[in-house]
């Protein structure tokens, strides 16, 4: 992402971004409770600053963007990041890391990591979009991927994210009322499944005053 903005939009280089980011929230790939708690606190402070009371519904927007695939060592956890999972029977893993270690053992882990794992060439980002003009849109989950996943994988990720959101964020911010994307077929499949569900009140959103109606014109 740093490369993308630096090369195409005149943004800061990686070293500048990394230096500034040390003062803020430290992102790690995948879905993590501590990141959700950090996002919740940012919204808590923003709501207080703007005098916003009560819950604000949010929509999660997500997409993948092509990036330069590379692997980097993270000294905080002594891990290699940039892989998206083992090559054999590959399905992307959202929080995949290779632990390095010391000495010859660590060297073997590095070599084996590059031999057996796939390097991701896309950044997958999930943003929180609060439905209030005074609240900022924030990155919630960032993962490395090669775009090799299916609707079932997305469904499991949504369930994990929604569980973490209910536990860490919902009482401070508000509920998740939907997901948005650019029309990706895997996510669209899940959206249609939700809309066509016969469980509960059909074609409804769990938020007072909001309702989706299955409209049929005079011609049927």
N, C-alpha and C positions, 0 to 999 in steps of 0.2 A: 504493500500500500504506500509506503514511503517512497519507493522507486516510482510508482505510478504518478503521484502528485509532483515529485521533484522533476521528472523528465518531461511531463506533459502539461503541467499547470503552474510551473514556476514555484513549486512548494519547497520547503526546507529539505536539506539532505538528511540521510538517516542518522548521522551522528548528532545533528542539532535536535532532531525529533526525540531521539533516545535520551539526550541530556534533559530536555524539558519534561519528558514523560516520567522521569524518576520522581518528580514532585507530585504526581497524580496517581490515579488508579493503575496498578500493574496488571495488564491483561496477560492471561495464559490461554492457550487453545482449549476450547471445549466449554462445557456448561459447569460452572462452579458457584457454590453458594456464596463464597466471599465476594465475588463480583456482583452478584444480585444484591447483596447487602449494601455494597458501595453505591450501586445505582439507586437503591431505595433512599439512602441518606442524602444523595444529591437532590432527589425530588422532594424530600422532606424539607430541605433548606430552601429550595426554590418556591415551594408552596407557601412557606412562612414568609419569604421575602415579598411575594406578590399578594399575600392575604387570601390565598385560596383555601377554602374549607371543603371538607368532604372528599369522597373518592372521585378520581378522574379515570374514566375508562381509557384503555390503551389498545393500540393495534400493533402487532409485531410485523415489521416489513423485512423481507429477506431476499438475498440474491447472491450469486457468485460473480466474481470479476477475475479476468485473467491476470496473473502476476508472473513474475520471473521466478520459476521454481528453484529454491536453494535451501540448504540445510544449515542451521546455525546452532551453536552451543550456548545454552542458557546456564550461566554460572550459578544462578540461585538454586537450581535443583540438579545440577550436573547432568543435564539431559540434552539430547539432540532433538531439535524441533524443525519441522518442515516436511517430515514424512507423513503420509496419510494412512499407513497400514501395511501389513505384509503383502507381498506380490501374489502369493498363492491364494487362489479363490478370492481375489481382492474385492472387498467392500470397504469404503472409506470409514475410518474411525475418527470421531470428532476430537478426541483429546489424546491422540497417539503420540507417545514419546519413547525415545530410546535412552535408557540410563547408561552412562559411560563407565564410571568407575576409575580405579587407579592402575597405573603401571601397564604391564603386558595385558592384563585382563581388560583394562579400559580400551587399549588399542584394538584388541580383538573385537570388542563390542562395536567400535566405530566401523571397522571393516565389515563386520557381519551386518551392521545396520544398513549400510549402503548396498550390500549384496542381496539382502532378503526383503527390503522394503521399497515402496514406491514413493517418489518425491511428488508432492502436490504442486500443481501448476495453477490453482485457483484459490482465491481467498473467499470463503463463505462468511457473510456478515448478516447478523440479525439485529435490527435496530428497533428501539422502543419509540413509538410515535404516540405521545399522549394527546388526547383530543381536547387540548386547551392551548390557545395561541401563546400563552406566557411560559409554558413549560418546554424545555429543550428536548430535542430528539437525541437519544444516546445509544451508543453501541452496547449491546448486552452480551452477545456471543460472537466470537470470531474463531473460525476453524480453518485448517488447511485441508484441501481436498483436490482430487483429480477429476471431480464431477462424476465419480462412479458410485452412485447410490440410487435407490429406488424409493417408491412411495412409502413402503413399509419402514424404511430407514428414517424418512422424514417424520412419519407418524410417531415413532419411538422418541425422536428428538423433541417433538412438540410436547409429548406427554411429560418428558423429563423437565423441560423448560417450564411448563405450566405448573408442575408440582413445586419446583423451586420458587416460582413467582408467587404462588399462593402462600408459601411458607415465609418468604423473606420480604416480599414487596407489596402484596395486595392490601394489607391493612394500612400501609402508608400512602400508596399511590392510588390503586384501584384495580379492577379486574381486567384481564385480557378478554377482549370481545371479538377478536378475529385475527387472521393472518393475511398478509398481503405479499404479492410477488409480481414478477413481470409476465406471468402466464406460463411459467414452467409447468410442463405436463404432469410431473410427479406431485407438485403441490396443488395444482388444479384438480387432480383426481381426488385428493383428500378433501378439498373444499366442497366439491360436488357431493361426496359421500356424506359430509356433515349436513349439507342443505337438504339432502334427500332422506335423511334419517327419519325413521318412524318412531323413535324413542322420544318421549316427552312431547312438548308442544312443537309441532312441525314448523320448520322454517322460521324459527324465532331466535333472537339474540337475548342472552340473559342480562338485560339491562332495561330498567323501567322506561317506558315510552318508545322503545325501539322495536320494530317488528318488520320482518321480511314477509311480503305477501306474494303468493303464487298467482300472478295476474293472468287472466284469460280474457281475450277480447271477444267481441260479439261473433266473430267468425270461428271461435274455438281455437 
